[in-house]
C-alpha cells in the first residue's frame, strides 16, 4: 500500500496497544492470547494504528464484559512493514502459541501474512484489507469480515446504473463507463468488480486503463480517458496518486458526468484536505465509517456502535470514528463476541469451525454488516454480508453518505461533476 500521508500519530498509540495486556497481566483472570500483525512504523502506520485502535477497543470492551468464556483477551502485536517480513512475524506468533492472528490493514501485507498463517495452520482474521486474493486462495484458515475490492467495484457500478445514469438523463445502455486503476491486487480487485457489474447492468464499458501508482504517466492516462468519452469514471487508487489523477484531470480539462473513487483514497480525509474545492463532487465507494445513518443498524448493532463511538471519542476526541477504526472494531467484535464464545475450544481448528457456523443478520454488526462466511473454494472465508456505501464530497472538507438509502445521510448532488 502506498503512504497515507499526514495523519498525526496518536500520542498514546503504543500505550493503547498494550493496555489489555497490562490489565490482564496484573489480574488473576486467565488470559486468551491472540496475535496481531500491523505496520506500526513507516508511512502506513498512521491509518493502520486507527484500525488497530478499533480492534483494541473491542478487546477492552470484551474484557470489561467478563472476557471470552472467563478469559481476558491479551493482544500480542508484532510490527509488520514489508511483505517479506510476514513469514517471520507470523512464525514468531506461532512459536509463542497463539491460535489466531489478526491483521494487517494493507492488502500487500495481509496476503503474505494470511499465507504464512495458513502454512502454520493458524486462523488468520482480516480487519481491513480488501484485495480479493486474500480470500480467493481456498484456505480454510483465512477469514475476512469486511468488504472485498470486488464488492467496492460492484457497489460503484450499481450506483452508476441506478443513481447516476438517471441524473445524467441516460438509460444504463446509453451510459459510458471508464475504469482506471493502479495496477496491484487491490486496484485490480476493484476494477474487476466494477467491470463485471457494469456489464451485467447494461452499462457500456468504454475504457480500461491501468497505471503504476509509483510512477504514473498522467499525460497518457488522461489521453486514454478523454478518448473513451465516459459519462462515469470509476477510479481505484491510493491517496497520492488519487490526488494526482484529479489534478491532472482538471489540468487537462477532462470532463465526466461523475467520478467514483475508492476506499484507499477518495473517501479519506487527506484527499479532501489536500484538494479542497477540487475534491467537491467526487464520490467514493467504501466501507462505512462513523456518520452513516444509524437506521442501518439493528438494536444490537446500534447498542454496540454507541459503546464503540463513546470509547473512540474518549480516546481521540473525535465525534465519530473513522472507517479504519470502525472496520477494525467490527471485525474484532464479530470474533470476540460471536465466534470465540461459540468455539468448542480455542484451538485453531475449533475457531475456524465456529466461524463457518456463525451467522448474523445484516445490521447486527456495528458497521451495519451481517456475518456469513463463504465456503466455496473461490471465496472461502469471505463474509458474504459485508457492508459497503457510497460517500460524496459535497463541500470543502465535508462528505456525506449518499447510498444505499439505509445508510444515507444525504442525496447525490453535483451531477454532472463540476469542472
Secondary structure, DSSP 8 states (H G I E B T S, - for coil): ----TT----TTHHHHHHHHHHHHHTSSS-EEEEEEEE--SSTTHHHHHHHHHHHHHHHHHHHHTT-BTTBEEEEEEEE--SGGGHHHHHHHHHHTT-SEEEE-SSHHHHHHHHHHHHHTT-EEEESS---GGGG-S--TTEEE-S--HHHHHHHHHHHIIIIIHHHTT--GGG-EEEEEEESSHHHHHHHHHHHHHHHHTT-EEEEEEEE-TTS--HHHHHHHHHHHT-SEEEEE--HHHHHHHHHHHHHTT---SEEEE-TTTTTSHHHHHHHGGGGTT-EEEE---TTS-GGGS-HHHHHHHHHHHHHHHHHH--SS--HHHHHHHHHHHHIIIIIHHHSSSSSHHHHHHHHHH--B-TT-STTS--B-B--STTTTTBBTT---EEEEEEETTEEEEEESTTT-SS----SS---
